[in-house]
Amino acid sequence: MNFSPQLTALAKYLTGEFDNREQAFAEPAWYVHLRMWQRPIPLFEKDSFTLFAEQSSVVNFDKPYRQRIVRITQNPECDRNYLKAQYYMPSNPSSIAGGGQDPSILNDLTSEDLELLSGCVLNIIVEQLAPNSYRFSTQTPPNTLCTFNYLNKTVQVSLGFEATQEEFLSYDKGIDPQTGRATWGAILGPFRYTKIKQY
């Protein structure tokens, strides 16, 4: 399939190794120093671009967490939102932990190893800044809630990101389903990542 220039640009912006060193050093009380990997994987290739993502605290670099799969597709149903991000959870996250640093770990991953998180979806708004240069931002579709079961617990997550050629901002937050309050993640504002390696 021929992808649109917008999807192709977003795929390039999202792919790579990222670090929020400057933010963590400037505000160490509020932001942990993180490394994040977003690697392309050959799943759903007919109609989408798919990433494996995980992150790690620099202090515990050998213990990556939050393994997830993000599938980016065209979104022709909306006039304003050209693209869509659909999230999946690996059925066995520990089996692919470390795939950000060592992509060979992902070689045997198939779509059957994934659980579709039907409510974990984002519409992606495209703003053209210049020829072949964009800013991508996201919004949750109306009446959707990102919830799933993990380790016999109901988990609720508020998802969101912005991406340009220079920066990736993560708005992801864990939400207490009982109170609606954020419990982890971008509670005081987005995590601001700079790309340190392009894949």
C-alpha positions in Angstrom: 0.0 0.0 0.0 1.2 3.5 -0.8 1.1 5.5 2.5 0.2 9.2 2.5 3.0 11.7 3.0 1.6 12.4 6.5 1.7 8.8 7.6 5.2 8.4 6.2 6.4 11.5 8.0 4.8 10.4 11.3 6.4 6.9 11.0 9.8 8.6 10.6 9.2 11.0 13.5 8.1 8.2 15.9 10.8 5.7 15.0 14.0 5.8 17.0 15.6 6.0 20.5 14.6 8.9 22.7 15.8 10.5 25.9 14.4 13.2 28.2 17.7 14.1 29.8 17.3 17.8 29.6 13.9 17.8 31.2 15.0 15.3 33.9 18.1 17.3 34.8 16.1 20.6 34.9 13.2 19.2 37.0 14.5 16.1 38.8 11.8 16.2 41.5 9.1 15.8 38.9 10.6 13.9 35.9 12.5 10.6 35.9 15.3 10.4 33.4 14.0 7.9 30.8 15.1 6.2 27.7 12.4 5.2 25.2 12.6 3.0 22.2 10.1 2.9 19.3 11.0 0.2 16.7 9.2 -0.6 13.5 7.9 -4.2 13.4 6.6 -6.1 10.3 3.0 -6.5 11.4 -0.2 -5.3 9.7 1.9 -4.0 6.8 -0.8 -4.0 4.2 -2.6 -0.9 5.7 -0.5 0.5 8.5 2.8 1.2 10.1 3.4 -0.6 13.4 5.8 0.1 16.3 7.0 -1.8 19.3 7.6 0.7 22.2 9.0 0.4 25.6 10.9 2.5 28.1 13.4 2.3 30.9 14.6 4.5 33.7 18.3 5.3 33.1 18.9 4.3 36.7 17.5 0.8 36.0 18.5 0.6 32.4 18.4 -3.2 32.3 14.7 -3.3 33.4 12.6 -2.0 30.5 8.8 -1.7 31.1 5.5 -0.6 29.4 5.9 -2.9 26.4 3.2 -1.9 23.9 2.4 -2.0 20.2 1.1 1.0 18.3 -0.5 0.7 14.9 -0.8 3.8 12.8 -3.3 3.8 10.0 -5.0 6.3 7.7 -8.3 7.6 9.1 -10.5 8.5 6.2 -13.6 8.6 8.4 -12.7 12.0 9.8 -12.3 15.3 8.0 -9.9 16.8 10.4 -8.1 13.7 11.7 -6.1 12.1 8.9 -4.5 9.3 11.0 -5.4 6.9 13.8 -3.3 5.2 16.4 -4.5 1.8 17.8 -2.8 0.3 20.8 -2.2 -3.4 21.5 -0.9 -5.2 24.5 1.5 -8.2 24.1 0.0 -11.3 25.6 3.3 -12.0 27.3 5.1 -8.7 27.8 8.1 -10.2 29.6 8.9 -12.4 26.6 9.7 -9.4 24.5 11.1 -7.1 27.2 14.4 -5.6 25.9 13.2 -5.6 22.3 13.9 -1.9 22.2 17.6 -2.3 22.6 17.8 -5.8 21.0 15.3 -6.0 18.1 16.1 -9.7 17.5 13.9 -10.4 20.5 11.0 -9.3 18.4 11.7 -11.6 15.5 9.0 -14.2 16.4 6.3 -11.7 17.4 3.1 -12.2 15.4 -0.3 -10.6 15.5 -1.6 -13.6 17.4 0.6 -12.6 20.3 -1.2 -9.3 20.7 -4.4 -8.3 22.5 -6.4 -5.5 20.8 -7.2 -2.8 23.3 -10.3 -1.6 21.6 -10.8 1.6 23.7 -7.1 2.5 23.5 -7.2 4.5 20.3 -6.3 8.1 19.3 -7.2 10.3 16.4 -4.2 12.1 15.1 -4.4 15.7 13.9 -2.0 16.8 11.2 -0.7 20.3 11.0 1.6 21.1 8.1 4.4 23.5 9.2 6.3 23.7 5.9 6.7 21.5 2.9 7.4 17.9 4.2 7.3 19.2 7.8 4.5 18.5 10.2 3.3 18.7 13.8 1.2 15.7 14.9 -1.1 15.9 17.9 -3.7 13.5 19.3 -7.1 13.5 20.8 -9.2 10.7 22.3 -12.4 9.9 20.3 -15.6 10.7 22.0 -17.0 8.1 24.4 -13.9 5.9 24.5 -12.0 4.8 27.6 -8.6 3.0 27.5 -9.0 0.2 30.1 -7.7 -3.3 30.2 -6.9 -6.1 32.6 -3.2 -6.7 33.6 -2.1 -9.0 36.4 -5.7 -9.5 37.4 -6.2 -5.7 37.9 -8.2 -3.2 35.8 -5.9 -0.7 34.4 -7.0 2.7 33.0 -4.7 4.9 30.9 -5.0 8.3 29.4 -3.1 8.3 26.2 -1.7 11.2 24.1 1.3 12.4 22.3 2.7 15.2 20.0 5.5 14.7 17.5 7.6 16.9 15.3 11.0 16.3 13.6 12.7 17.7 16.7 10.7 16.4 19.7 8.3 13.7 21.0 6.0 14.6 23.8 4.2 11.9 25.8 1.1 12.7 27.7 0.4 9.1 28.8 -0.9 8.8 32.4 -2.2 6.0 34.6 -5.6 6.7 36.0 -7.1 5.4 39.2 -10.5 4.0 38.0 -12.1 4.7 41.3 -11.1 8.4 41.7 -10.3 9.4 38.1 -7.0 10.9 39.3 -3.7 10.4 37.6 -1.3 8.1 39.5 1.8 8.0 37.2 3.2 9.4 34.1 2.7 13.0 32.7 0.9 14.3 35.7 2.5 17.8 35.7 2.8 18.0 31.9 4.3 15.9 29.1 7.5 14.0 29.1 9.7 15.8 26.5 11.9 13.4 24.6 14.6 14.3 22.1 15.6 11.7 19.5 19.1 10.4 20.0 19.1 7.7 17.3 17.0 7.2 14.2 16.2 3.6 13.2 
